Amino acid sequence: MPEFNDTTFRAVLGHYPTGVALVTAIGSDGSPVGMIVGSFTSVSMDPPLVAYLPTTGSRIFAKLREAETFCINVLSAQQEVTCRKFASRAEDKWDGVAWELSPGGAPIIEGVLAWIECTTDSITEAGDHYLVVGRVRCLDIHRPATPLLFFQGAYGRFTMSSVIAPSSPELVAATRLAERVRDRVETLSGQLGVVCDILAPIGCDLAYVGVVASVTDTRPEPVLGWRIPLMTPFGEQYIAYAHETAIDRWMDRGGVVEDTERSLLRDQLEAARARGWSMSKLPPSREGSFVEIMREYANGDLTPARERELRRLIEEFRLDYETGDVDEDAHYAPFTLAAPVIGPDGAPVLVVRLIGLPESASGSQIHAWAKELTTCTTELAGILTA
């Protein structure tokens, strides 16, 4: 006999999170049938088999097993209400639920992440459950978003480690710092006739914690809380002051693997730190795409696969997004100018950027803007330590 009771068994297995699926079919009376399961799993690729485990005493499964086909509906994080409805003993579970038929005639619930249509391959009794193996006939993804999860008796969602919660302590603290220096940044914006934004390092990203515009600018503006991933080429003025591990991670996230390129980037960071500011160049035709990608990246409702795809797209901007020294006699198309606000420990606590710059400017004009910017950030450091 096992040396544990049912409570211990549930408590231990409750530490393993599971996805949540709704198994559906059309019953013998022509009505839809649905059952919530947390035991759905993939079994085999060749042949394509999946499985789920209903209890042997389930009245709903008694109806499901009579159907020729059934459908696994993978629920999204936004479908907790639907999940609870089908997990209840309510008689009207299908009232108000929108659905359509799969090619083989099983219900597909509106809003699910994916569906998998199956025929029953085998049903095997396994203790107080059945092991139901389904042979996959067809399947599709409806929308790539985050799934509903079940963990220790509660429903929740998957969150990428890089996602910043709107009320995270780090973001709240950084926003308060930005408010303390806002008046001086507004003065800079008015003096130069440009838009200024304020960013703060949070986790593996830089987050927008302040946007100041004393002029009308038609370019898309960032939203507070939006993030820029700390990966090459972004965040140069923050990474220039970082330790070696952070610099390596910055290059790794940006897909920089060649030793020669990594060495050049380290030299570039040293120059940026000595200069005290950085200019980026991005063709105006690419600004719209850049903002849209940043918007989706900041949204946070990303699957790991979609975040990897966005990072790949962001990497492509490295080809257009240039930084480096500015020759006073040359002309440039500046995208941003950025300078750090250095804290008491010598590390940046904020980064101030000038955006909405003219599409063409001389190197001497850029140096003049940079002087005003660094004068401002030096004053901001004094304000924050006062």
C-alpha positions in Angstrom: 0.0 0.0 0.0 1.3 3.5 -0.8 2.5 5.5 2.2 0.6 8.7 1.3 -3.1 9.7 1.3 -5.2 11.3 -1.5 -4.5 14.9 -0.1 -0.7 14.4 -0.4 -1.1 12.9 -3.9 -3.1 15.9 -5.1 -0.8 18.4 -3.4 2.3 17.0 -5.0 0.8 16.7 -8.5 -0.7 20.1 -8.1 2.8 21.6 -8.5 2.8 20.5 -12.1 0.8 23.1 -14.2 -1.4 21.8 -17.0 -3.1 23.4 -20.0 -6.9 23.5 -20.2 -8.9 22.0 -23.1 -12.6 21.6 -23.9 -13.4 18.3 -25.5 -16.5 18.7 -27.7 -18.7 16.5 -29.9 -22.3 16.2 -31.1 -24.3 13.8 -29.0 -26.6 11.1 -30.3 -29.5 13.4 -29.8 -28.0 16.1 -32.0 -27.0 18.4 -29.1 -23.5 19.6 -28.5 -21.6 18.1 -25.6 -18.5 19.5 -23.9 -16.2 18.5 -21.1 -13.2 20.4 -19.6 -10.0 18.4 -19.2 -6.6 19.2 -17.8 -5.1 16.0 -19.0 -4.8 16.5 -22.7 -1.5 15.4 -24.1 0.3 14.6 -27.4 1.0 10.9 -27.8 2.5 10.3 -31.2 3.5 12.0 -34.4 3.4 8.9 -36.7 0.6 8.1 -36.6 -0.7 11.4 -35.2 -2.3 10.6 -31.8 -3.4 12.6 -28.9 -5.0 11.6 -25.6 -7.1 12.8 -22.6 -8.2 11.2 -19.4 -11.8 11.5 -18.2 -13.0 9.9 -15.0 -14.8 6.6 -15.4 -17.9 8.0 -13.7 -18.2 11.0 -16.1 -21.7 11.2 -17.5 -20.5 13.7 -20.1 -17.9 11.3 -21.3 -20.5 8.6 -21.6 -22.1 10.9 -24.3 -18.7 11.9 -25.9 -17.7 8.3 -26.5 -20.7 7.7 -28.6 -19.7 10.4 -31.1 -17.9 9.5 -34.3 -15.6 12.5 -34.0 -14.6 14.8 -31.2 -12.7 18.0 -31.1 -10.1 19.3 -28.6 -10.5 23.0 -28.1 -7.4 24.7 -26.6 -8.6 27.5 -24.4 -7.0 30.9 -24.3 -6.2 32.9 -21.2 -9.2 35.0 -21.8 -11.6 32.1 -21.7 -11.6 31.3 -18.0 -15.3 32.2 -17.7 -16.1 29.7 -20.5 -13.9 27.1 -18.8 -15.7 27.5 -15.4 -19.1 27.4 -17.2 -18.3 24.0 -18.8 -16.7 22.7 -15.6 -19.8 23.4 -13.6 -22.9 21.3 -13.2 -25.1 23.9 -15.0 -27.6 22.5 -17.4 -27.3 25.5 -19.8 -23.6 25.3 -20.5 -24.0 26.0 -24.2 -26.2 29.1 -23.8 -24.5 32.1 -25.2 -21.5 30.1 -26.4 -20.6 30.8 -30.1 -19.3 27.8 -32.0 -19.0 26.3 -35.5 -18.6 22.7 -36.8 -15.2 21.3 -37.6 -14.9 19.5 -41.0 -15.9 16.2 -39.3 -18.8 17.7 -37.4 -17.5 18.5 -33.9 -18.0 21.9 -32.2 -15.1 24.5 -32.4 -15.6 27.1 -29.8 -15.2 30.8 -30.9 -12.0 32.4 -29.6 -10.0 29.2 -28.9 -6.3 29.2 -29.6 -6.4 25.9 -31.6 -8.6 22.9 -32.4 -7.8 19.3 -33.1 -10.4 17.0 -34.7 -10.1 13.3 -33.9 -11.7 10.0 -34.1 -11.4 7.6 -31.2 -8.5 5.2 -31.6 -8.8 3.4 -28.2 -10.2 3.6 -24.8 -8.4 2.0 -21.9 -9.4 1.9 -18.3 -6.6 3.3 -16.1 -7.6 3.2 -12.4 -10.4 5.6 -11.8 -9.9 7.2 -15.3 -10.1 6.2 -18.9 -7.2 6.8 -21.2 -8.8 8.0 -24.4 -6.5 8.0 -27.4 -7.6 10.0 -30.4 -6.4 9.7 -34.0 -6.0 13.2 -35.4 -7.9 13.9 -38.6 -7.3 17.7 -39.0 -6.2 20.6 -36.9 -5.6 24.3 -37.1 -4.5 27.4 -35.1 -7.1 30.1 -34.7 -5.0 32.7 -33.0 -1.5 32.5 -31.5 -2.0 34.0 -28.0 -1.4 32.8 -24.4 -3.2 29.7 -23.1 -5.3 29.2 -20.1 -3.4 27.2 -17.4 -4.4 25.3 -14.3 -2.1 25.3 -11.3 -2.7 24.3 -7.7 -6.5 24.5 -8.0 -6.6 27.9 -9.8 -6.7 29.1 -13.3 -4.1 31.5 -14.7 -2.0 32.5 -17.7 1.5 32.1 -19.0 3.6 35.2 -18.8 7.0 35.7 -20.5 9.7 36.7 -18.0 10.4 39.9 -20.0 6.8 41.1 -19.7 6.4 44.1 -17.4 3.3 44.2 -15.3 1.6 47.7 -15.5 1.8 47.9 -11.7 5.2 46.3 -11.2 7.2 48.0 -8.4 10.1 48.7 -10.8 7.9 50.5 -13.3 6.1 52.5 -10.6 9.4 53.6 -9.0 10.9 54.6 -12.4 7.7 56.5 -13.3 8.1 58.5 -10.1 11.7 59.3 -11.0 10.5 60.5 -14.4 7.9 62.8 -12.8 10.5 64.4 -10.6 12.5 65.5 -13.7 9.6 66.2 -16.0 9.7 70.0 -15.7 13.3 70.2 -16.8 12.7 67.8 -19.7 9.8 69.9 -20.8 12.1 72.9 -20.9 14.5 71.0 -23.1 11.7 70.0 -25.4 10.6 73.6 -25.7 14.1 74.9 -26.3 14.9 72.4 -29.1 11.4 72.1 -30.6 11.5 68.3 -30.4 9.7 65.5 -28.6 11.5 64.0 -25.6 10.9 60.7 -24.0 12.3 59.2 -20.8 13.2 55.5 -20.5 14.2 53.4 -17.5 15.9 50.0 -17.3 13.5 47.3 -16.1 14.5 43.7 -16.3 15.8 42.9 -19.8 14.2 46.0 -21.4 14.1 49.7 -21.4 10.5 51.0 -20.6 9.0 54.3 -21.5 8.2 56.1 -18.3 7.7 59.6 -19.6 6.9 61.4 -22.9 7.1 65.2 -23.3 6.0 67.0 -26.4 6.0 70.8 -26.6 5.6 70.6 -30.3 3.1 68.9 -32.7 4.6 65.8 -34.2 2.8 63.5 -36.5 5.0 60.5 -35.9 3.6 57.7 -33.8 4.3 58.3 -30.1 5.2 55.5 -27.6 2.8 54.7 -24.8 3.9 54.7 -21.2 5.0 51.2 -20.2 6.0 50.3 -23.7 9.3 48.4 -23.8 12.4 48.4 -26.0 14.3 45.1 -25.7 17.9 45.5 -24.4 19.5 43.9 -27.5 21.8 45.3 -30.1 21.6 48.0 -31.3 19.1 49.4 -28.8 20.0 50.9 -25.4 23.6 51.8 -26.3 23.7 54.6 -23.7 22.5 52.3 -21.0 24.6 49.3 -21.9 27.7 51.4 -22.2 27.8 51.6 -18.4 26.8 48.0 -17.7 29.0 45.1 -16.5 30.5 42.5 -18.9 27.7 39.9 -18.3 25.0 42.4 -19.3 27.0 43.5 -22.4 27.4 39.9 -23.5 23.7 39.3 -23.0 22.9 42.5 -25.0 24.9 41.1 -27.9 23.6 37.5 -27.5 19.9 38.8 -27.6 20.7 40.7 -30.8 22.1 37.7 -32.5 25.7 38.9 -32.6 28.0 35.9 -32.6 31.0 36.8 -34.6 34.0 37.7 -32.4 35.0 40.5 -34.8 31.6 42.2 -34.6 31.4 41.7 -30.8 34.8 43.4 -30.5 33.7 46.3 -32.7 30.6 46.7 -30.6 32.6 46.9 -27.4 34.8 49.6 -28.9 31.6 51.4 -29.9 30.2 51.2 -26.4 33.5 52.6 -25.0 33.2 55.5 -27.4 29.6 56.1 -26.5 30.4 56.2 -22.8 33.3 58.6 -23.4 31.1 60.8 -25.6 28.2 60.8 -23.2 25.5 60.5 -25.8 24.5 58.5 -28.9 22.7 59.2 -32.2 20.8 56.6 -34.0 19.8 56.7 -37.7 16.8 54.9 -39.1 15.3 55.7 -42.5 11.9 57.5 -42.2 10.3 54.8 -44.3 11.2 52.3 -41.7 9.9 54.2 -38.6 6.3 53.0 -39.0 7.3 49.4 -39.1 9.6 49.9 -36.1 6.8 51.4 -34.0 4.3 48.7 -34.9 6.8 46.0 -33.9 7.5 47.8 -30.6 3.8 48.1 -30.0 3.2 44.4 -30.3 6.4 43.5 -28.3 5.1 45.8 -25.5 1.6 44.3 -25.5 2.9 41.3 -23.5 0.2 38.8 -24.7 2.8 36.9 -26.7 3.5 33.2 -27.1 7.2 32.2 -26.9 7.2 31.5 -30.6 5.8 34.9 -31.4 8.2 36.7 -29.2 11.1 34.9 -30.9 9.7 36.0 -34.3 9.4 39.6 -33.1 13.0 39.5 -31.8 14.1 38.2 -35.2 12.3 41.2 -36.9 13.9 43.6 -34.4 17.3 42.1 -35.2 16.7 43.1 -38.9 16.6 46.7 -37.8 20.2 46.4 -36.9 21.0 46.7 -40.6 19.3 50.2 -40.7 19.7 51.4 -37.2 23.2 52.9 -37.0 25.1 54.5 -34.1 28.5 56.0 -33.9 30.6 59.2 -34.1 29.3 62.3 -35.8 31.4 64.4 -38.1 30.6 68.1 -37.7 31.1 68.7 -41.4 28.8 65.9 -42.6 25.0 65.7 -42.9 22.9 63.0 -41.3 19.3 61.8 -41.0 19.0 61.4 -37.2 16.4 59.2 -35.7 17.1 59.8 -32.0 19.7 61.4 -29.7 20.0 59.7 -26.3 22.0 60.4 -23.1 21.9 58.7 -19.7 21.0 60.2 -16.3 23.7 58.7 -14.0 22.8 57.6 -10.5 25.0 57.8 -7.4 26.4 54.3 -8.1 27.6 55.4 -11.5 24.9 53.4 -13.4 22.2 55.0 -15.5 18.8 55.3 -13.8 17.1 57.0 -16.7 17.8 57.6 -20.4 16.5 60.8 -22.1 16.0 60.8 -25.8 15.3 63.5 -28.4 12.9 62.2 -31.1 11.0 63.9 -33.9 14.3 65.4 -35.2 14.5 66.9 -38.7 15.2 64.3 -41.4 18.4 66.1 -42.3 20.8 67.9 -40.0 24.5 68.9 -40.1 26.9 67.3 -37.7 27.5 70.7 -36.1 23.8 71.0 -35.4 23.7 67.5 -33.9 26.6 68.3 -31.6 24.7 71.4 -30.5 21.6 69.3 -29.7 23.8 66.8 -27.9 25.3 69.6 -25.7 21.9 70.8 -24.7 20.8 67.2 -24.0 23.8 66.3 -21.9 23.6 69.5 -20.0 20.0 68.6 -19.2 20.8 65.0 -18.1 23.6 66.3 -15.8 21.1 68.6 -14.1 18.6 65.7 -13.9 21.2 63.6 -12.0 21.5 66.5 -9.5 17.8 66.7 -9.1 17.4 63.0 -8.3 20.2 63.0 -5.8 19.1 66.2 -4.0 
